Amino acid sequence: MNKYFNGIHLWEMGYQFANSIGIHAPALNMHLAFVSVCALYFVFESFHNREKVKLKIFYFITFLLSFFFVLFVNTRMALINALIGFCLVFFFEIRSKLNLKKIVLTAIAIVVLLAGILFLFVQKDPYMKEKYSTVSFAYMDKVGKLDEIDHPEIKVFNSLVTRVSIWKSAWELSVKNLPFGVGASDGKPELNKYYAETNQKFLAKYEFPTHNQFLDFLLKFGILGPLVVILYIFTIGYLGYDLKNGIILSFFIIFFTTNLIDDFLLRFDGIAFSGFWFSVFGSYWLQQKLLIVNRQ
């Protein structure tokens, strides 16, 4: 926090915070984005159920704190997912429970507050503007040619061009090993070997994983790999769509998009996170279907 207030080493703050509690920053933000979406839902519910003022204030403060921590750890995908989740909760959960006047007033109040928090945060973290513009999309003409960049480990280590270069290599290697892939245990070694064979020294030095769950399973298991991932993740999306439930749809968007830029089904926290909530959502879906059957 002291470094934030003094504007020191802003580019590494989120990762240092995540490392201090022993978790990967994108994984932490995946959790934080979902917590923030749920917190917003409880804010609306507290007004709808006419809860006591103290409880409303508690939910509201919880929501503001959760959004602040999304900004604090500060991965781009988490912030985008949180904002998308807010919209989904608003449209799928709230519009059927509050009248139009309350919807508009509540939405305006929340937008103003979020914009205020974001504005104040950017004042203390000016690197955020750079990160979301020039840093994110820098050197896109160097895809697959990162060694031509002077000191790539400093300039593009976490940039989009590095991710795209990894995906390009993973795709090329996957196509060479269709239809069955290289095998579950050989994915990363073969990818590292391919970096060396194609003279991509920067990628080979740091042994980057695929950073994409669909490509990772395509490389390891061939054609069936990404189909299994699609079946698993999109079933969660189906539950949300069928129930018209903003919370479930938000979770689906968060988990789907994070697996486009990382490989969380290779990690225990990603498997446990998705498996637990998949079970909760599946149980809720079954309960709702049984209620419909009993009414008939």
Phi, psi and omega per residue, in radians:
M1 nan -0.663 3.137
N2 -1.093 -0.682 3.113
K3 -1.168 -0.639 3.075
Y4 -1.076 -0.831 -3.099
F5 -1.109 -0.507 -3.106
N6 -1.781 0.030 3.078
G7 1.177 0.626 -3.076
I8 -1.881 2.329 3.053
H9 0.900 0.769 -3.035
L10 -1.152 -0.486 -3.079
W11 -1.167 -0.388 -3.067
E12 -1.910 0.032 -2.990
M13 -1.064 -0.813 -3.110
G14 -1.053 -0.756 -3.129
Y15 -1.186 -0.650 3.115
Q16 -1.158 -0.703 3.106
F17 -1.101 -0.784 3.135
A18 -1.111 -0.753 3.136
N19 -1.115 -0.539 -3.110
S20 -1.152 -0.406 3.078
I21 -1.936 0.243 2.989
G22 1.245 0.685 3.132
I23 -2.452 2.582 3.111
H24 -1.179 2.328 -3.043
A25 -0.977 -0.849 3.097
P26 -1.056 -0.602 3.097
A27 -1.164 -0.755 3.107
L28 -1.064 -0.726 -3.139
N29 -1.212 -0.514 3.049
M30 -1.063 -0.770 3.093
H31 -1.148 -0.812 -3.087
L32 -1.099 -0.688 3.124
A33 -1.083 -0.744 -3.139
F34 -1.199 -0.696 3.084
V35 -1.046 -0.741 -3.117
S36 -1.138 -0.708 3.104
V37 -1.109 -0.782 3.122
C38 -1.114 -0.680 3.140
A39 -1.098 -0.689 3.090
L40 -1.113 -0.712 3.116
Y41 -1.021 -0.746 -3.133
F42 -1.206 -0.506 3.044
V43 -1.069 -0.878 3.138
F44 -1.102 -0.723 -3.127
E45 -1.103 -0.647 -3.136
S46 -1.128 -0.608 3.089
F47 -1.298 -0.678 -3.138
H48 -1.148 -0.705 -3.112
N49 -1.527 0.055 3.109
R50 0.927 0.905 3.114
E51 -1.212 2.954 3.104
K52 -1.120 2.667 -3.083
V53 -1.015 -0.713 -3.137
K54 -1.057 -0.693 3.135
L55 -1.207 -0.696 3.084
K56 -1.050 -0.777 3.131
I57 -1.097 -0.708 3.129
F58 -1.067 -0.823 3.131
Y59 -1.104 -0.688 -3.093
F60 -1.170 -0.774 3.116
I61 -1.117 -0.702 3.089
T62 -1.028 -0.753 3.129
F63 -1.109 -0.805 -3.125
L64 -1.109 -0.713 3.113
L65 -1.133 -0.717 -3.141
S66 -1.104 -0.701 3.115
F67 -1.189 -0.660 3.093
F68 -1.045 -0.733 -3.109
F69 -1.247 -0.489 2.994
V70 -1.063 -0.748 3.104
L71 -1.214 -0.633 -3.072
F72 -1.111 -0.859 3.116
V73 -1.305 -0.630 2.810
N74 1.068 1.093 2.842
T75 -1.779 2.502 -3.012
R76 -1.083 -0.760 -3.093
M77 -1.132 -0.633 -3.132
A78 -1.143 -0.731 3.126
L79 -1.113 -0.775 3.113
I80 -1.092 -0.773 3.139
N81 -1.111 -0.696 3.119
A82 -1.085 -0.765 -3.141
L83 -1.154 -0.699 3.064
I84 -1.101 -0.743 3.112
G85 -1.069 -0.686 3.090
F86 -1.030 -0.765 3.140
C87 -1.118 -0.736 -3.129
L88 -1.128 -0.782 3.102
V89 -1.052 -0.746 -3.125
F90 -1.051 -0.841 -3.026
F91 -1.389 -0.647 -3.048
F92 -1.560 -0.480 -3.051
E93 -1.835 -0.632 -2.920
I94 -1.633 -0.623 -3.018
R95 -1.100 -0.443 3.140
S96 -1.526 -0.088 -3.043
K97 -2.028 -0.359 -3.132
L98 -2.135 2.666 3.102
N99 -1.291 2.891 -3.022
L100 -1.028 -0.701 -3.120
K101 -1.074 -0.795 3.137
K102 -1.157 -0.656 3.114
I103 -1.047 -0.851 -3.096
V104 -1.120 -0.816 -3.113
L105 -1.112 -0.757 3.137
T106 -1.135 -0.762 -3.133
A107 -1.086 -0.764 3.138
I108 -1.085 -0.765 -3.127
A109 -1.077 -0.758 -3.113
I110 -1.208 -0.737 3.128
V111 -1.076 -0.758 3.132
V112 -1.092 -0.765 -3.139
L113 -1.147 -0.776 3.125
L114 -1.108 -0.724 3.115
A115 -1.111 -0.667 3.112
G116 -1.123 -0.782 3.118
I117 -1.088 -0.777 -3.134
L118 -1.103 -0.731 -3.139
F119 -1.101 -0.838 -3.136
L120 -1.116 -0.640 -3.137
F121 -1.162 -0.744 -3.130
V122 -1.129 -0.560 3.097
Q123 -1.093 -0.607 3.126
K124 -1.549 -0.263 -3.129
D125 -2.303 1.241 -3.121
P126 -1.077 -0.371 3.100
Y127 -1.090 -0.415 -3.112
M128 -1.045 -0.690 3.115
K129 -1.118 -0.719 3.115
E130 -1.161 -0.724 -3.093
K131 -1.095 -0.715 -3.070
Y132 -1.457 -0.028 -3.128
S133 -2.187 -1.491 -3.024
T134 -1.206 -0.695 -3.092
V135 -1.189 -0.751 -3.060
S136 -1.095 -0.710 -3.008
F137 -1.967 0.344 -3.139
A138 -1.292 2.589 3.001
Y139 1.052 0.541 -3.131
M140 -1.160 -0.264 3.075
D141 -1.386 -0.058 -3.108
K142 -1.863 0.382 3.107
V143 -1.046 2.183 -3.108
G144 1.374 -0.007 -3.121
K145 -2.334 0.769 -3.048
L146 -1.138 -0.427 -3.119
D147 -1.216 -0.236 3.092
E148 -1.367 -0.211 3.114
I149 -1.488 2.375 3.117
D150 -1.248 2.081 -3.098
H151 0.946 1.134 -3.111
P152 -1.080 -0.501 3.132
E153 -1.141 -0.382 3.096
I154 -1.595 -0.734 -2.971
K155 -1.565 -0.550 -3.009
V156 -2.360 0.343 -3.060
F157 -0.991 -0.725 -3.118
N158 -1.950 0.312 -3.082
S159 -1.505 2.893 -3.136
L160 -1.093 -0.620 -3.096
V161 -1.078 -0.588 3.102
T162 -1.193 -0.773 3.098
R163 -1.028 -0.810 -3.091
V164 -1.143 -0.640 3.093
S165 -1.117 -0.713 3.083
I166 -1.109 -0.812 -3.124
W167 -1.081 -0.670 3.125
K168 -1.069 -0.796 3.134
S169 -1.153 -0.757 3.140
A170 -1.094 -0.696 3.121
W171 -1.142 -0.815 -3.126
E172 -1.061 -0.748 3.141
L173 -1.213 -0.640 3.119
S174 -1.110 -0.770 -3.140
V175 -1.062 -0.635 3.132
K176 -1.187 -0.387 -3.044
N177 -1.989 0.331 3.048
L178 -1.253 2.658 0.132
P179 -1.688 -0.035 -2.975
F180 -1.923 -0.068 3.103
G181 1.370 -3.078 -3.068
V182 -1.627 -0.164 -3.126
G183 1.874 2.679 -3.026
A184 -1.077 -0.656 -3.051
S185 -1.584 -0.161 -3.030
D186 -1.851 0.053 -3.074
G187 -1.026 -1.006 -3.089
K188 -1.193 -0.770 3.099
P189 -1.028 -0.730 -3.139
E190 -1.174 -0.642 3.119
L191 -1.170 -0.730 3.093
N192 -1.098 -0.683 3.103
K193 -1.121 -0.650 3.141
Y194 -1.187 -0.655 3.051
Y195 -0.968 -0.815 -3.109
A196 -1.157 -0.726 -3.122
E197 -1.112 -0.581 -3.128
T198 -1.648 0.200 3.050
N199 1.055 0.685 3.060
Q200 -1.772 1.436 -2.967
K201 -1.130 -0.678 -3.124
F202 -1.094 -0.821 3.129
L203 -1.160 -0.677 -3.135
A204 -1.175 -0.651 -3.117
K205 -1.096 -0.771 -3.073
Y206 -1.668 -0.036 3.045
E207 0.863 0.959 -3.108
F208 -1.115 2.336 2.992
P209 -1.310 -3.134 -3.029
T210 -1.172 -0.534 -3.084
H211 0.984 0.583 3.065
N212 -2.815 2.017 -3.039
Q213 -1.124 -0.639 -3.118
F214 -1.180 -0.777 3.108
L215 -1.205 -0.624 3.136
D216 -1.067 -0.795 3.132
F217 -1.283 -0.514 3.044
L218 -1.123 -0.744 3.131
L219 -1.141 -0.736 -3.045
K220 -1.412 -0.740 -2.969
F221 -2.057 0.029 3.123
G222 1.334 -2.617 -3.013
I223 -1.019 -0.683 -3.083
L224 -1.214 -0.427 -3.069
G225 -0.977 -1.091 -3.123
P226 -1.137 -0.472 3.096
L227 -1.108 -0.676 3.104
V228 -1.147 -0.738 3.120
V229 -1.094 -0.768 3.117
I230 -1.058 -0.784 3.136
L231 -1.050 -0.780 -3.099
Y232 -1.143 -0.899 -3.040
I233 -1.275 -0.738 -3.064
F234 -1.311 -0.305 3.004
T235 -1.138 -0.642 3.050
I236 -1.085 -0.755 3.100
G237 -1.070 -0.664 3.114
Y238 -1.110 -0.718 3.122
L239 -1.039 -0.768 3.128
G240 -1.153 -0.733 3.132
Y241 -1.149 -0.755 -3.115
D242 -1.140 -0.619 -3.131
L243 -1.567 -0.119 -3.033
K244 0.902 0.871 -3.036
N245 -1.944 2.057 -3.082
G246 -1.158 -0.616 -3.132
I247 -1.132 -0.818 -3.121
I248 -1.158 -0.731 3.113
L249 -1.127 -0.644 3.088
S250 -1.103 -0.762 3.107
F251 -1.056 -0.761 3.131
F252 -1.034 -0.811 3.141
I253 -1.087 -0.775 -3.124
I254 -1.074 -0.841 -3.067
F255 -1.277 -0.627 3.119
F256 -1.141 -0.862 -3.073
T257 -1.225 -0.628 3.115
T258 -1.166 -0.505 3.087
N259 -1.401 -0.166 3.002
L260 -1.351 -0.471 -3.096
I261 -2.028 0.063 3.079
D262 -2.712 3.120 -3.079
D263 -2.220 1.353 -3.011
F264 -1.361 -0.259 3.087
L265 -1.468 0.100 2.967
L266 -1.725 -0.169 -3.044
R267 -1.890 2.528 -3.127
F268 -1.075 -0.732 -3.104
D269 -1.142 -0.620 3.097
G270 -1.198 -0.717 3.128
I271 -1.170 -0.808 -3.128
A272 -1.154 -0.744 -3.139
F273 -1.036 -0.903 -3.100
S274 -1.255 -0.697 -3.116
G275 -1.116 -0.728 3.128
F276 -1.092 -0.887 -3.086
W277 -1.253 -0.553 3.035
F278 -1.028 -0.737 3.126
S279 -1.133 -0.750 3.124
V280 -1.098 -0.827 -3.121
F281 -1.150 -0.691 3.109
G282 -1.108 -0.712 3.107
S283 -1.118 -0.744 3.127
Y284 -1.118 -0.713 3.115
W285 -1.062 -0.772 3.123
L286 -1.113 -0.710 3.119
Q287 -1.061 -0.755 3.135
Q288 -1.145 -0.663 3.104
K289 -1.169 -0.668 3.101
L290 -1.158 -0.631 3.080
L291 -1.082 -0.723 3.115
I292 -1.107 -0.778 3.130
V293 -1.083 -0.753 -3.111
N294 -1.142 -0.604 3.109
R295 -1.176 -0.551 -3.136
Q296 -1.316 nan nan
